Amino acid sequence: MRVLVVSAPLIGHAFPLVPLAAALRDAGHDVLVATGADGLAVAESELPVHDVAPGFDFGRIARGVFLRHPLIARAELAGTAGTRGAGLLFGALNDQLADPVLTLATGWKPDLVLYEPFAPAGALAAARLGVPAVRQENALFDGRELLRATTARLAGTLRRHGLTELPPPAAAIAVAPPSVLRQDGWPMRYASYLGGGELPEWLREPGDRPRVLVTRSTLTGPGDAGPMPAVAAAAARVDAEFVLVRPDRRTARRALPGNVRTVDWIPLHGALPASAALVHHGGAGSVYTALIAGVPQLATHGPGDRRQNAELVARRGAGLAVAPREITADTLTRLVTDPALRAAAAEVSQEIAAMPGPAELVARLEALR
């Protein structure tokens, strides 16, 4: 069968869809990914990709939306807007995606459409063509809530295409470990394409001291500075080795303590088994990557879903949730020495490992045709 995979044109949205798309391809199906901008890096996985968002500028959309809704903008930057900010942002985005995605689907004629909660343009195309649509989670929210918030802003778009509402999906795929968050749908072990980058040999084995990887967001904008500056400032007082992954220019240029090193983009899943912890900006992909590896994590509060993501980790006991400015030597020392954090992270890792892998869902998707 032909499967159209639709993602928002953002790398953090597109990459988590790759493992299931690749499993469908490997089972003999024709797969085409519809995304844009940095999401087009999916092509590195050898999946065919079509650009449905030429000239996409997320910052321009965000500025336009939040200038009209300043109170929601303030809450979004604080991470307290819930789905309100996401609904505004991705409603505006999907209004732009709807026509290109439908045009692509009409010409390519998929038998099944797989879409993520922030890309209801995929569900719209499936409804117009009369083919099954499947929602695949790729975050740490209930996708039904995200979809409701986004489609609430698409009434005009739906009417333009002869619809009053989107029909429910033929199926949904839940990727969160239930002890962290219960999602609606068939369970599937979270996986994500992690892009390129070489793993240096010294990151493949544990060092003389506990190693902490520190990453930042793939997005840039207000509130996206992340934890690196605070970690660099506190690192000298912590008995650990810190590795800043892809630091921003300002951080990379500053004088760093002797126990801090920098590297370019690396495959985190390859480096985490030899590491003691991960410090990151609270993005869903980073949360999942640490949970899979079974290492404690420090997730910082930030815009959008990052506060919720961090709090979910802390509530499960698998890590810490703090604002970047609250990162201290004591916080980082606890991260690498607290046995309760290590035990909870290992439990969640085992929980994820027991979930069905992407290849195990192929037959269920084939049956929807």
C-alpha positions in Angstrom: 0.0 0.0 0.0 0.9 3.7 -0.2 1.4 5.5 3.1 1.6 9.3 3.3 3.3 10.5 6.5 2.5 14.1 7.4 4.5 16.1 9.9 4.8 19.8 10.9 7.9 21.2 9.2 10.1 20.9 12.3 12.8 18.4 12.9 11.6 17.5 16.4 8.2 16.6 15.0 9.3 14.8 11.8 12.1 12.6 13.2 10.0 10.6 15.7 7.8 9.5 12.8 10.7 7.9 10.9 11.0 4.5 12.6 7.4 3.5 11.9 7.6 4.9 8.4 10.8 3.0 7.8 9.2 -0.2 9.2 6.4 0.2 6.7 8.9 0.8 3.9 10.9 -2.3 4.9 7.7 -4.3 4.8 7.4 -3.5 1.2 5.1 -0.5 1.2 5.6 2.8 -0.6 6.1 5.6 1.9 6.3 9.3 1.3 6.9 11.9 4.1 5.3 15.3 3.7 7.0 18.0 5.8 9.2 21.0 5.3 12.1 23.3 6.5 14.5 21.4 8.8 12.1 18.4 8.8 13.3 17.7 5.3 16.4 16.2 7.0 14.3 13.1 7.2 15.7 12.4 3.7 18.9 11.4 5.4 17.1 8.3 6.6 16.6 7.3 2.9 12.9 7.9 3.0 11.4 9.9 0.2 10.4 13.4 1.3 8.2 16.1 -0.3 8.4 19.8 0.8 4.8 21.0 1.6 6.0 24.2 3.3 8.5 26.0 1.0 9.7 29.2 2.6 8.4 28.1 6.0 9.4 30.5 8.9 8.1 29.3 12.3 9.4 32.5 13.9 7.3 34.7 11.5 4.2 32.6 12.3 4.8 32.8 16.0 5.4 36.6 16.0 2.2 37.2 14.0 0.1 34.9 16.3 1.4 36.2 19.6 1.3 39.8 18.7 -2.5 39.3 18.4 -2.7 37.3 21.6 -0.1 38.8 24.1 -1.5 37.1 27.2 -1.3 33.7 25.7 2.2 34.6 24.4 3.3 35.4 27.9 1.9 32.1 29.2 3.5 30.2 26.4 6.9 31.5 27.2 6.5 30.5 30.8 5.3 27.1 29.8 1.9 27.6 31.4 -0.4 28.0 28.4 -1.4 24.4 28.1 -2.7 23.7 24.7 -3.8 27.3 24.1 -0.6 28.5 22.5 -0.1 25.3 20.5 -3.6 25.6 19.2 -2.9 29.1 17.9 0.5 28.4 16.5 -0.3 25.1 14.8 -3.7 26.2 13.8 -2.1 29.0 11.8 0.6 26.6 10.4 -2.0 24.0 9.3 -4.0 26.6 7.6 -0.9 27.0 5.4 -0.3 23.3 5.1 -3.8 22.2 4.2 -3.7 23.0 0.5 -0.2 21.7 -0.3 -0.8 18.5 1.6 -4.1 17.9 -0.1 -2.6 18.6 -3.5 0.1 16.1 -2.8 -2.3 13.5 -1.5 -4.6 13.9 -4.5 -1.8 13.3 -6.9 0.0 10.5 -5.0 -3.2 8.7 -3.9 -2.2 7.1 -0.6 -4.1 4.2 0.9 -3.3 5.3 4.4 -2.3 8.6 6.0 -0.1 8.7 9.1 0.0 12.1 10.9 1.2 13.6 14.1 -1.1 15.7 16.4 0.4 19.0 15.2 -0.3 18.1 11.6 -4.1 17.7 11.2 -3.6 18.8 7.6 -2.9 15.1 7.1 -6.2 14.1 8.6 -8.0 16.6 6.4 -6.4 15.1 3.3 -7.4 11.6 4.4 -11.0 12.7 5.0 -11.2 14.4 1.5 -9.8 11.2 -0.2 -11.8 8.8 1.9 -8.8 6.8 3.2 -8.0 5.8 6.8 -6.0 8.2 8.9 -3.8 7.2 11.9 -2.6 9.6 14.5 0.8 8.9 15.9 1.9 10.5 19.1 5.3 12.1 19.2 5.2 14.2 22.3 4.3 14.0 26.0 0.7 15.3 25.7 -2.6 13.6 25.0 -2.8 13.9 21.2 -6.6 14.2 21.4 -6.3 17.5 23.3 -3.6 18.8 21.0 -5.7 18.0 18.0 -8.8 19.6 19.5 -6.9 22.8 20.3 -5.4 22.9 16.8 -8.5 22.1 14.8 -10.5 24.6 16.8 -8.6 27.2 14.9 -9.2 25.5 11.5 -13.0 26.0 11.1 -12.5 28.2 8.0 -9.9 25.8 6.5 -12.3 22.9 7.0 -15.2 24.7 5.4 -13.0 25.7 2.4 -12.5 22.0 1.8 -16.1 21.0 2.4 -15.8 19.7 5.9 -17.4 20.8 9.2 -15.1 18.7 11.3 -12.4 16.1 11.1 -13.6 12.5 11.5 -12.0 10.5 14.3 -8.8 8.6 13.3 -9.1 5.0 12.2 -6.5 4.3 14.9 -4.1 6.1 17.2 -0.6 5.1 18.3 0.6 5.9 21.9 4.3 6.1 22.5 4.6 7.4 26.1 5.4 4.8 28.8 2.2 4.6 30.9 3.9 5.2 34.2 4.9 8.6 32.9 1.8 9.5 30.9 -1.2 7.5 29.6 -2.0 8.2 26.0 -4.9 7.0 23.8 -4.1 4.3 21.3 -2.1 1.2 20.4 1.1 1.2 22.4 4.4 1.4 20.5 7.9 1.8 21.8 9.1 5.3 21.2 11.9 5.6 18.7 13.3 8.5 16.7 15.7 9.0 13.8 18.5 10.9 15.4 20.2 12.4 12.4 23.9 12.3 11.5 27.0 13.1 13.5 29.9 10.9 14.5 30.4 9.6 18.0 34.0 10.1 19.2 35.6 7.0 20.7 36.1 8.7 24.1 32.3 9.0 24.4 31.8 5.2 23.9 33.3 4.3 27.2 32.8 5.7 30.8 35.4 8.2 31.9 37.2 8.5 35.2 34.4 10.6 36.6 30.6 10.5 36.0 29.9 12.0 32.6 27.0 14.4 32.0 25.8 15.2 28.5 24.3 18.7 28.1 22.1 19.6 25.1 20.0 22.5 23.9 17.0 23.0 21.7 17.0 22.7 17.9 14.8 25.9 17.9 16.0 29.4 18.6 14.0 32.2 20.0 12.8 33.7 23.3 13.4 31.3 26.2 15.5 28.9 24.1 18.8 29.5 25.8 18.5 26.3 27.8 20.7 25.0 30.6 24.2 25.2 29.1 25.3 28.6 30.5 24.2 27.6 34.0 25.8 24.2 33.8 29.1 25.8 32.6 29.0 28.2 35.5 28.5 25.5 38.1 30.5 22.7 36.6 33.9 23.5 38.3 32.3 22.7 41.7 31.0 19.3 40.7 32.9 16.0 40.7 31.8 15.0 37.2 32.8 15.5 33.5 30.4 17.7 31.4 30.1 17.5 27.7 28.3 20.3 25.9 26.7 19.1 22.7 26.5 21.6 19.9 26.9 24.7 22.2 25.8 28.0 20.9 28.6 30.4 19.8 28.5 32.5 23.0 28.9 29.5 25.3 31.6 27.9 23.1 33.6 31.1 23.1 33.7 31.5 26.9 36.5 30.2 29.1 35.2 26.8 30.3 36.3 24.9 33.4 38.7 22.0 33.0 36.0 19.4 33.5 33.9 20.8 30.6 34.3 19.7 27.0 32.4 20.5 23.8 31.4 18.4 20.8 29.4 18.9 17.7 26.2 17.1 16.9 26.4 13.5 18.1 24.0 10.6 18.2 22.9 10.8 21.8 21.6 7.3 22.0 25.2 6.1 21.3 26.8 8.3 24.0 24.2 7.9 26.8 25.0 4.3 27.8 28.5 5.4 28.9 27.1 8.5 30.6 25.7 9.1 34.1 23.0 11.7 33.2 21.6 14.1 30.6 20.8 17.8 31.1 18.5 19.3 28.5 16.0 22.0 27.6 12.8 19.9 28.3 12.0 18.9 24.7 10.0 15.7 24.3 12.6 14.0 22.2 15.3 14.6 24.8 13.1 13.3 27.6 12.3 10.1 25.6 16.0 9.6 24.7 17.1 9.7 28.4 14.2 7.5 29.5 15.1 4.9 26.8 18.7 4.9 28.0 17.7 4.6 31.6 19.8 7.5 32.8 18.6 10.3 35.2 17.9 13.6 33.5 17.6 17.2 34.4 14.9 18.9 32.3 14.6 22.6 32.5 11.4 24.6 32.4 10.9 26.6 29.3 8.4 27.7 26.6 5.7 25.5 25.2 5.5 21.9 26.4 8.8 22.0 28.2 7.6 22.7 31.7 5.0 19.9 31.5 7.6 17.5 30.1 10.1 18.3 32.9 7.4 18.0 35.6 6.3 14.6 34.2 9.9 13.3 34.6 10.2 14.7 38.1 6.8 13.3 39.1 7.9 9.8 38.0 11.1 10.2 39.9 13.4 9.7 36.9 14.9 13.1 37.0 14.8 16.7 38.2 12.8 19.6 36.9 14.2 23.1 37.5 14.4 26.5 35.8 17.8 27.1 34.1 18.7 29.8 36.6 18.1 27.3 39.5 20.9 25.0 38.3 23.6 24.8 41.0 26.5 22.6 41.8 24.3 20.9 44.4 21.6 20.2 41.8 24.1 18.7 39.4 25.8 16.6 42.2 22.4 15.2 43.2 21.7 14.3 39.5 24.8 12.1 39.3 24.7 10.6 42.9 21.0 10.1 43.8 20.3 6.3 43.6 16.6 6.9 43.6 16.8 8.8 40.4 18.9 6.0 38.8 16.5 3.3 39.9 13.4 5.1 38.6 15.1 5.9 35.3 16.0 2.2 34.9 12.4 1.1 35.7 11.1 3.4 32.9 13.7 2.1 30.5 12.5 -1.4 31.1 8.9 -0.4 30.7 9.7 1.2 27.3 11.7 -1.9 26.2 8.6 -4.1 26.9 6.4 -2.0 24.5 5.9 -3.3 20.9 8.4 -2.0 18.4 7.4 -0.1 15.2 7.7 -3.2 13.1 5.2 -5.0 15.3 2.5 -2.5 14.3 2.8 -2.9 10.6 0.3 -5.7 10.4 -2.2 -3.7 12.4 -1.8 -0.8 10.0 -2.1 -3.1 6.9 -5.5 -4.3 8.3 -6.9 -0.8 8.2 -6.7 -0.6 4.4 
